[in-house]
């Protein structure tokens, strides 16, 4: 009996001796920062009223729509940086998105969609630039709580950097093994202000190839998405980016580039940047505004869905279209209706009633195909003009009146305008169709001239054969006096 106990004790001692190096290696790995300790998700604190308000923001949105891409950077408390979201606020973001009916996509699901796959359920793609340690320490447990998915865009040349700001390759591996994360490319060593803009396309190509090689070296799947460092597209040849990745992401674009098949056929998509001060309600409201909608709307009933010429929300005095809050200053006003949500519109008719026109007075403008090759109506007291790509292609005198009713129908590259149910102008524009949507504008010769007033504005689908049919073929310019 004693002999058996002695042999058992010896066996345990031997096992302990053999296991000691592995245990020591594990603690050494933890102690040297290869794997930082994770923080538990913050205590959920959304009140029932908040949840109800977030749910309401999703009411009426399509169940299936092109996804909205969100751009985060770091997640950690007490940073003070506008690019770092506190864990509690990030947790509220995900709670609000879930309440509004949004799910999260994997990078592969997103890539499948933009390559021609089926439209996904109402969803967002959560992206995180730079590969910061806060993703492992704080964001991972919050994603786990909500059963959501994130895509981390790594600067591969900085993974494992001795500074504690970036992830280590061990942490990256554990994130991948969790099933909650995809790892994508944010360049190898071009994430500095003069990086991409100051380099040559050949050097940028070599950098991207080094980034892909780093993924392969560490046993990670090849990235399918690329986010431009600082959203700087200069220096990156579209052909190279398109060959190496399914899609590229930026936070800045001159025109709306949501992940719709017509709006960004080149495979470059715009993200909504999320900052430290972005509240959960503000985030979901903006995500809802960017969720594509069918071309059926009463735009005047949704003032918060309009954007100014620089795509910022309109101030109260910037809405010159219904009289009550017309601005007193300036000689030109312009506003777009929810440009991201309408970027894929086609085969639609816009009807507007305009009053307040006078001889030698102000002009009202109605634009379709905002962001692509625009088609614009210009209506004054006694003249109607139809412009394509900035050039007047058709115009006609009108019976002078302070009130005119406008009906503009667009389908593909074709447009047809009817004014007061009698005057018709038609045109086609060259080149591919890019984006849809509408904008309104007003101009006046001086500040003493009253602004025109839009008393009604409606959008609806047009029936088959819209925009004038075959009579539009080959039309270049028509001037009728």
BATOR-279365 format. One line per field, with one value per residue (C-alpha): residue in one letter; x, y, z. Coordinates in nm, 4 decimals. Example, Ala and Ser with C-alpha at 12.3 -4.5 7.8 and 13.67 -1.06 7.14 Angstrom:
BEGIN
rest = a; s
x = 1.2300; 1.3670
y = -0.4500; -0.1060
z = 0.7800; 0.7140
This chain:
BEGIN
rest = x; x; x; x; x; x; x; x; x; x; x; x; x; x; x; x; x; x; x; x; x; x; x; x; x; x; x; x; x; x; x; x; x; x; x; x; x; x; x; x; x; x; x; x; x; x; x; x; x; x; x; x; x; x; x; x; x; x; x; x; x; x; x; x; x; x; x; x; x; x; x; x; x; x; x; x; x; x; x; x; x; x; x; x; x; x; x; x; x; x; x; x; x; x; x; x; x; x; x; x; x; x; x; x; x; x; x; x; x; x; x; x; x; x; x; x; x; x; x; x; x; x; x; x; x; x; x; x; x; x; x; x; x; x; x; x; x; x; x; x; x; x; x; x; x; x; x; x; x; x; x; x; x; x; x; x; x; x; x; x; x; x; x; x; x; x; x; x; x; x; x; x; x; x; x; x; x; x; x; x; x; x; x; x; x; x; x; x; x; x; x; x; x; x; x; x; x; x; x; x; x; x; x; x; x; x; x; x; x; x; x; x; x; x; x; x; x; x; x; x; x; x; x; x; x; x; x; x; x; x; x; x; x; x; x; x; x; x; x; x; x; x; x; x; x; x; x; x; x; x; x; x; x; x; x; x; x; x; x; x; x; x; x; x; x; x; x; x; x; x; x; x; x; x; x; x; x; x; x; x; x; x; x; x; x; x; x; x; x; x; x; x; x; x; x; x; x; x; x; x; x; x; x; x; x; x; x; x; x; x; x; x; x; x; x; x; x; x; x; x; x; x; x; x; x; x; x; x; x; x; x; x; x; x; x; x; x; x; x; x; x; x; x; x; x; x; x; x; x; x; x; x; x; x; x; x; x; x; x; x; x; x; x; x; x; x; x; x; x; x; x; x; x; x; x; x; x; x; x; x; x; x; x; x; x; x; x; x; x; x; x; x; x; x; x; x; x; x; x; x; x; x; x; x; x; x; x; x; x; x; x; x; x; x; x; x; x; x; x; x; x; x; x; x; x; x; x; x; x; x; x; x; x; x; x; x; x; x; x; x; x; x; x; x; x; x; x; x; x; x; x; x; x; x; x; x; x; x; x; x; x; x; x; x; x; x; x; x; x; x; x; x; x; x; x; x; x; x; x; x; x
x = 0.0000; 0.2776; 0.4689; 0.1670; 0.1267; 0.4945; 0.4724; 0.1617; 0.3347; 0.6390; 0.4154; 0.2489; 0.5859; 0.7134; 0.4023; 0.4454; 0.8101; 0.7218; 0.4331; 0.6316; 0.8018; 0.4653; 0.3011; 0.5994; 0.5816; 0.2104; 0.2619; 0.5621; 0.3484; 0.0795; 0.3356; 0.5213; 0.2021; 0.1526; -0.2031; -0.3503; -0.6158; -0.9690; -1.2154; -1.5715; -1.8447; -1.9956; -2.3239; -2.6084; -2.8090; -3.0625; -3.3952; -3.7199; -3.7981; -3.4653; -3.5169; -3.8614; -3.7209; -3.4478; -3.7013; -3.9127; -3.6180; -3.6295; -4.0030; -4.0817; -3.7312; -3.6926; -3.6262; -3.3589; -3.1356; -2.7776; -2.5789; -2.4454; -2.0725; -1.9595; -1.6014; -1.4675; -1.1105; -1.0314; -1.2564; -1.1407; -1.2376; -1.0963; -0.9045; -0.9996; -0.9519; -1.2475; -1.1634; -1.1889; -1.5321; -1.5845; -1.6872; -2.0175; -2.1089; -2.0049; -2.2270; -2.5152; -2.4469; -2.4890; -2.7996; -2.9561; -2.8697; -3.0226; -3.3366; -3.3776; -3.3598; -3.0003; -2.7722; -2.3983; -2.2308; -1.9033; -1.6513; -1.7151; -2.0923; -2.0334; -1.7936; -2.0409; -2.3114; -2.1021; -1.9818; -2.3419; -2.4868; -2.8337; -2.9297; -2.8760; -3.1204; -3.1122; -2.7541; -2.4368; -2.0718; -1.8741; -1.5205; -1.2354; -0.9281; -0.5656; -0.5758; -0.5698; -0.5393; -0.8725; -1.0448; -0.9190; -0.9283; -1.2691; -1.4629; -1.4392; -1.6428; -1.9055; -1.9410; -1.9745; -2.2568; -2.4535; -2.3556; -2.2319; -1.9386; -1.6553; -1.3916; -1.0523; -0.8376; -0.4747; -0.1697; 0.0333; 0.3661; 0.2567; 0.1026; 0.3218; 0.4723; 0.6490; 0.4198; 0.1008; -0.1333; -0.1487; -0.2597; -0.0074; -0.0197; -0.1231; -0.4196; -0.5060; -0.5024; -0.7322; -0.9718; -0.9875; -1.0433; -1.3336; -1.5416; -1.6366; -1.3731; -1.2515; -0.9049; -0.8689; -0.6021; -0.5270; -0.1876; 0.1479; 0.3341; 0.1481; -0.0560; 0.1102; -0.0063; 0.2326; 0.2252; -0.0070; -0.0303; 0.3474; 0.4273; 0.4108; 0.1481; 0.4181; 0.5310; 0.1707; 0.1243; 0.4327; 0.3035; -0.0319; 0.1399; 0.3516; 0.0328; -0.1202; 0.2021; 0.1896; -0.1592; -0.0439; 0.2701; 0.0574; -0.1922; -0.4792; -0.7272; -0.6528; -0.8325; -1.1146; -1.1523; -0.9114; -0.9560; -0.7500; -0.5151; -0.6672; -0.9176; -0.6445; -0.7031; -0.4183; -0.1254; -0.3419; -0.4171; -0.7791; -0.6703; -0.4301; -0.6773; -0.9495; -0.7236; -0.6145; -0.9451; -1.3166; -1.3931; -1.2194; -1.3543; -1.3147; -1.4602; -1.4574; -1.6205; -1.7197; -2.0496; -2.2456; -2.0949; -2.3113; -2.2629; -2.5186; -2.4429; -2.5018; -2.3741; -2.0236; -1.9671; -1.5897; -1.5962; -1.5172; -1.7641; -1.8152; -1.8367; -2.0099; -1.7386; -1.8306; -1.6669; -1.6435; -1.9375; -2.1708; -2.4658; -2.6576; -2.9651; -2.7671; -2.5905; -2.9085; -3.0808; -2.7943; -2.7769; -3.1503; -3.1006; -2.8378; -3.0446; -3.1701; -3.5370; -3.7658; -3.8448; -4.1648; -4.1508; -4.2982; -3.9658; -4.1060; -4.2347; -3.8818; -3.6723; -3.4083; -3.3365; -3.2095; -2.8421; -2.6676; -2.4228; -2.1412; -2.3660; -2.4130; -2.7561; -2.9429; -2.9679; -3.3190; -3.2579; -3.1196; -3.4500; -3.5922; -3.8620; -4.1834; -4.1907; -4.1873; -3.8104; -3.6796; -3.3314; -3.2935; -2.9327; -2.7515; -2.8433; -2.8318; -2.9704; -2.9263; -3.0307; -3.0209; -3.2804; -3.1233; -2.8519; -2.7199; -3.0611; -3.1666; -2.8431; -2.9860; -3.3127; -3.4193; -3.7508; -3.9044; -4.1105; -4.0743; -4.3679; -4.3301; -4.5588; -4.3662; -4.5049; -4.3587; -4.2127; -4.2101; -4.0837; -3.7082; -3.7325; -3.5931; -3.5430; -3.6293; -3.4194; -3.5077; -3.2270; -3.2406; -2.9446; -2.7646; -2.3990; -2.3939; -2.4731; -2.7327; -3.0547; -3.1781; -3.4984; -3.4837; -3.8150; -3.8667; -4.1727; -4.1811; -3.9277; -3.8502; -3.5060; -3.3859; -3.0126; -2.8057; -2.4543; -2.4561; -2.5537; -2.8988; -3.0331; -3.3937; -3.5860; -3.9207; -4.1121; -4.3987; -4.7127; -4.5924; -4.7211; -4.6255; -4.7168; -4.5932; -4.6428; -4.3408; -4.3240; -3.9800; -3.9455; -3.6075; -3.5260; -3.1714; -3.0073; -3.3390; -3.5507; -3.8848; -4.0171; -4.3764; -4.4692; -4.8305; -4.9438; -4.8810; -4.5177; -4.2914; -3.9116; -3.7030; -3.3359; -3.0790; -2.7375; -2.4192; -2.2211; -2.3217; -2.5854; -2.4318; -2.6578; -3.0230; -3.1931; -3.3134; -3.2032; -3.3747; -3.2202; -3.3152; -3.1301; -3.2181; -3.0617; -3.0258; -3.1083; -3.4201; -3.5844; -3.8121; -3.7244; -3.9583; -4.1612; -4.2242; -4.5694; -4.5664; -4.2966; -4.3620; -4.1637; -4.3136; -4.2285; -4.3006; -4.4822; -4.3296; -4.2216; -4.1419; -3.9165; -4.0598; -3.9866; -3.8104; -3.8455; -3.5421; -3.2975; -3.0155; -3.1512; -2.8666; -3.0217; -3.3693; -3.4547; -3.8150; -3.9077
y = 0.0000; 0.2402; 0.1409; 0.2240; 0.5617; 0.6321; 0.5497; 0.7701; 1.0551; 1.0153; 1.0242; 1.3461; 1.5006; 1.3998; 1.5465; 1.8687; 1.8926; 1.8294; 2.0788; 2.3516; 2.4844; 2.5093; 2.6860; 2.9165; 2.9874; 3.0691; 3.3109; 3.4575; 3.5126; 3.6825; 3.8863; 4.0110; 4.1450; 3.8747; 3.8296; 4.1120; 4.0404; 4.1042; 4.3267; 4.2102; 4.3781; 4.6753; 4.6336; 4.6858; 4.9916; 5.0747; 5.1807; 5.0403; 5.3814; 5.3917; 5.0445; 5.1430; 5.4568; 5.2536; 4.9986; 5.2799; 5.3984; 5.0716; 5.0790; 5.1037; 5.0211; 4.7356; 4.3925; 4.3385; 4.6211; 4.7013; 4.7084; 5.0186; 5.0109; 5.1588; 5.2709; 5.2511; 5.2909; 5.2067; 5.0921; 5.1762; 5.3992; 5.7375; 5.8029; 6.1614; 6.0978; 6.1663; 5.8455; 5.6222; 5.5030; 5.4120; 5.0478; 5.1457; 5.3603; 5.0868; 4.8439; 5.0920; 5.1206; 4.7462; 4.7393; 5.0138; 4.8453; 4.5200; 4.6960; 4.8661; 4.5280; 4.5276; 4.2261; 4.2243; 4.0794; 3.8944; 4.0292; 3.7267; 3.7866; 4.1498; 4.0532; 3.7971; 4.0605; 4.3232; 4.0577; 3.9978; 3.7780; 3.8177; 4.1296; 4.0493; 4.1096; 4.4600; 4.4758; 4.6651; 4.5788; 4.6741; 4.7715; 4.8738; 5.0407; 5.0079; 4.6864; 4.8428; 4.6416; 4.7783; 4.5449; 4.2420; 4.3912; 4.5643; 4.5177; 4.1385; 4.0676; 4.3234; 4.1568; 3.8226; 3.9570; 4.0714; 3.7754; 4.0157; 4.0175; 4.2629; 4.3118; 4.4384; 4.6091; 4.5495; 4.7594; 4.4405; 4.6176; 4.7300; 4.4107; 4.3065; 4.6532; 4.6892; 4.9783; 4.8603; 5.0359; 4.7591; 4.3973; 4.1151; 3.8280; 3.5985; 3.8225; 3.8390; 3.4597; 3.4319; 3.6861; 3.4782; 3.1555; 3.3140; 3.3257; 3.6863; 3.8567; 3.8787; 4.0182; 4.2507; 4.4809; 4.8435; 4.8360; 4.7077; 5.0313; 5.3190; 5.4354; 5.7723; 6.1044; 6.1150; 5.7407; 5.6598; 6.0133; 6.0505; 5.7073; 5.5695; 5.3206; 5.0544; 5.1114; 5.0993; 4.7714; 4.6235; 4.7390; 4.5693; 4.2508; 4.2589; 4.2985; 3.9910; 3.7974; 3.8773; 3.7310; 3.4127; 3.3895; 3.3882; 3.1344; 3.3801; 3.3735; 3.6089; 3.9427; 4.0271; 4.3911; 4.6853; 5.0186; 5.3115; 5.4576; 5.7903; 5.7350; 5.8574; 5.6970; 5.8753; 5.6478; 5.3357; 5.2307; 5.1178; 4.8276; 4.6980; 4.7352; 4.5714; 4.2785; 4.2143; 4.2755; 4.2358; 4.5841; 4.8902; 5.1196; 5.4914; 5.7421; 6.0272; 6.0523; 6.3418; 6.1654; 5.9097; 5.5630; 5.3198; 4.9471; 4.9411; 4.7785; 5.0855; 5.3501; 5.2037; 4.9667; 5.0079; 4.8354; 5.1359; 5.2033; 5.4787; 5.4159; 5.6039; 5.7087; 5.6560; 5.8914; 5.9147; 6.1557; 5.9510; 5.8528; 5.5306; 5.7197; 5.9400; 5.6362; 5.4426; 5.7493; 5.7953; 5.4239; 5.4326; 5.7352; 5.5400; 5.2242; 5.2110; 5.2831; 5.2395; 5.5478; 5.6328; 5.9282; 6.2529; 6.4339; 6.7549; 6.5552; 6.4452; 6.7580; 6.5665; 6.3531; 6.6482; 6.7368; 7.0587; 7.0990; 6.9723; 6.6815; 6.8061; 6.8147; 7.1317; 7.4108; 7.5443; 7.8424; 7.6340; 7.4886; 7.7354; 7.5170; 7.5573; 7.9203; 7.9064; 7.8977; 8.0507; 8.1983; 8.5721; 8.5736; 8.4466; 8.4121; 8.0313; 7.7385; 7.3665; 7.0503; 6.6776; 6.4322; 6.1429; 6.0925; 5.7533; 5.5897; 5.7004; 5.6343; 5.3349; 5.4945; 5.4427; 5.4564; 5.7232; 6.0391; 6.3549; 6.5962; 6.9446; 7.2451; 7.5741; 7.9143; 8.2592; 8.2989; 8.6469; 8.8271; 8.8831; 8.6908; 8.3701; 8.0350; 7.6945; 7.3875; 7.0191; 6.7687; 6.3938; 6.1561; 6.3410; 6.2410; 6.0795; 6.2549; 6.4952; 6.5894; 6.9293; 7.1229; 7.5024; 7.6796; 8.0541; 8.2763; 8.2322; 7.9655; 7.5978; 7.4530; 7.0923; 7.0396; 6.7235; 6.7074; 7.0835; 7.1788; 7.3098; 7.0561; 7.1696; 7.4841; 7.6453; 7.9579; 7.9178; 8.1261; 8.3652; 8.2543; 8.2691; 7.9007; 7.6061; 7.2328; 7.0176; 6.6482; 6.5002; 6.1314; 5.9597; 5.6117; 5.5080; 5.7853; 5.9338; 6.2103; 6.3700; 6.6948; 6.8134; 7.1594; 7.2467; 6.9277; 7.0782; 7.1650; 6.8639; 6.8534; 6.5380; 6.4469; 6.1710; 6.2052; 6.0255; 5.7793; 5.5230; 5.5966; 5.6350; 5.7420; 5.8281; 6.0493; 6.4087; 6.7564; 7.0930; 7.4359; 7.8001; 8.1030; 8.4720; 8.7817; 8.9701; 8.9417; 9.1530; 8.9038; 8.6542; 8.2868; 8.0497; 7.8149; 7.4423; 7.3571; 6.9902; 6.7398; 6.3720; 6.0805; 5.7650; 5.4799; 5.5420; 5.2900; 5.0963; 5.3076; 5.6046; 5.8923; 5.9352; 5.6075; 5.5800; 5.9478; 6.0151; 5.8238; 6.0396; 6.3650; 6.6135; 6.9600; 7.1039; 7.4711; 7.5771; 7.9421
z = 0.0000; 0.0982; -0.2148; -0.4282; -0.2570; -0.3045; -0.6748; -0.7119; -0.5328; -0.7526; -1.0592; -0.9471; -0.8752; -1.2178; -1.3858; -1.1924; -1.2951; -1.6587; -1.6508; -1.4793; -1.7960; -1.9736; -1.6794; -1.6529; -2.0255; -1.9947; -1.7080; -1.8858; -2.1945; -1.9874; -1.7957; -2.1021; -2.2616; -2.5254; -2.3949; -2.1891; -1.9291; -2.0566; -1.8764; -1.8212; -2.0213; -1.8363; -1.6595; -1.9039; -1.8110; -2.0833; -1.9371; -2.0842; -2.2307; -2.4102; -2.5527; -2.6775; -2.8443; -3.0147; -3.1379; -3.2800; -3.4928; -3.6838; -3.7542; -4.1244; -4.2463; -4.4959; -4.3482; -4.6143; -4.7333; -4.8249; -4.4987; -4.3247; -4.2463; -3.9133; -3.8466; -3.4907; -3.3739; -3.0114; -2.7268; -2.3744; -2.0814; -1.9866; -2.3067; -2.3823; -2.7561; -2.9816; -3.1679; -2.8583; -2.7481; -2.3821; -2.3220; -2.1605; -2.4601; -2.7039; -2.5144; -2.5479; -2.9226; -2.9677; -2.7494; -2.9586; -3.2885; -3.1725; -3.0509; -3.3919; -3.5646; -3.6921; -3.6928; -3.7664; -4.0735; -4.1027; -4.3503; -4.5697; -4.5688; -4.6616; -4.9411; -5.0741; -5.0915; -5.2709; -5.5170; -5.6236; -5.3524; -5.2028; -5.0108; -4.6403; -4.3549; -4.2079; -4.0866; -4.0083; -4.0599; -3.7470; -3.8478; -3.6158; -3.7636; -3.6509; -3.4449; -3.0978; -2.7784; -2.6591; -2.9039; -2.7110; -2.3624; -2.3788; -2.7047; -2.7263; -2.4132; -2.5181; -2.8581; -2.6794; -2.4605; -2.7639; -2.9844; -3.2459; -3.4862; -3.5511; -3.8223; -3.7027; -3.9673; -3.8742; -3.9493; -3.9757; -3.9344; -3.5865; -3.4523; -3.1607; -3.1330; -2.7949; -2.7112; -2.5408; -2.7853; -3.0480; -3.0393; -3.0286; -3.2748; -2.9896; -2.9099; -3.2786; -3.2930; -2.9901; -3.1388; -3.4542; -3.2567; -3.0663; -3.3843; -3.3066; -3.5177; -3.8739; -3.9373; -4.2361; -4.3813; -4.2947; -4.4766; -4.3490; -4.2823; -4.4475; -4.1513; -4.1108; -4.2412; -4.5356; -4.5957; -4.8836; -5.0235; -5.0456; -5.1866; -5.5388; -5.6580; -5.6884; -5.3295; -5.2107; -5.3951; -5.2275; -4.8889; -4.9429; -5.0528; -4.7345; -4.5330; -4.6983; -4.6435; -4.2725; -4.2478; -4.4211; -4.2049; -3.8896; -4.0171; -4.0670; -4.3571; -4.6435; -4.5928; -4.8307; -4.7202; -4.7057; -4.5262; -4.6512; -4.3861; -4.2750; -4.5618; -4.7955; -5.1357; -5.3148; -5.3865; -5.4087; -5.7656; -5.7970; -6.0164; -5.7513; -5.4632; -5.6718; -5.7587; -5.3984; -5.2167; -5.2757; -5.1432; -4.9974; -4.7251; -4.6634; -4.4175; -4.6698; -5.0100; -5.2333; -5.3116; -5.1075; -5.1516; -4.9564; -5.0236; -5.3043; -5.6347; -5.8506; -5.6121; -5.5800; -5.8687; -5.8321; -5.4931; -5.2719; -4.9922; -4.7387; -4.3651; -4.0874; -3.8428; -3.4771; -3.2267; -2.8494; -2.8288; -3.0489; -2.8321; -2.8907; -3.0067; -3.2460; -3.3883; -3.4623; -3.6057; -3.8517; -3.9323; -4.0043; -4.2325; -4.4256; -4.4579; -4.8195; -4.8772; -5.1761; -5.3872; -5.2037; -4.9667; -4.8366; -4.7878; -4.6398; -4.3436; -4.2530; -4.1991; -4.0055; -4.3133; -4.5179; -4.5551; -4.6568; -4.9425; -4.7161; -4.6081; -4.2542; -4.0868; -4.1697; -3.9173; -3.8539; -4.0809; -4.3684; -4.4819; -4.7354; -4.8798; -4.6802; -4.5775; -4.1988; -4.1580; -4.4758; -4.4260; -4.4453; -4.5609; -4.8691; -5.2345; -5.2704; -5.0712; -5.1324; -4.9506; -5.0309; -4.9066; -4.7083; -4.9734; -4.8561; -4.8233; -5.1735; -5.3618; -5.5482; -5.6563; -6.0156; -6.2047; -5.9828; -6.0177; -5.8091; -5.7844; -5.6389; -5.5987; -5.5879; -5.4962; -5.4407; -5.7895; -5.9381; -6.2508; -6.2202; -5.8945; -5.7485; -5.9214; -5.7774; -5.8560; -5.8318; -5.8910; -5.9460; -5.9760; -5.6967; -5.6877; -6.0306; -6.3551; -6.2164; -6.3921; -6.2772; -6.3236; -6.2927; -6.2649; -6.2553; -6.2983; -6.6769; -6.7828; -6.7344; -6.7970; -6.7891; -6.7412; -6.7675; -6.6265; -6.5685; -6.9245; -7.0217; -7.2703; -7.2991; -7.2081; -7.2737; -7.1827; -6.9384; -6.8876; -6.6183; -6.2795; -5.9136; -5.8770; -6.0856; -6.0484; -6.1453; -6.2294; -6.3000; -6.3907; -6.4182; -6.5431; -6.6174; -6.8200; -6.9285; -6.7798; -6.8593; -6.7128; -6.7112; -6.5834; -6.4974; -6.6729; -7.0167; -7.0930; -7.1512; -7.1797; -7.2186; -7.2218; -7.1880; -7.0269; -7.1324; -6.9266; -6.6665; -6.4071; -6.0609; -5.7748; -5.7338; -5.4793; -5.4936; -5.3918; -5.3920; -5.4303; -5.4560; -5.5888; -5.5936; -5.7506; -5.4213; -5.0530; -5.0825; -5.3197; -5.1418; -5.1555; -5.3407; -5.1218; -5.1770; -5.0493; -5.1542; -5.2423; -5.3101; -5.4514; -5.5988; -5.8296; -6.1940; -6.4078; -6.6971; -6.9921; -6.7684; -6.8684; -7.2145; -7.3887; -7.7246; -7.8160; -7.5920; -7.8091; -7.9394; -7.7957; -7.7450; -7.7122; -7.7489; -7.7105; -7.7674; -7.7401
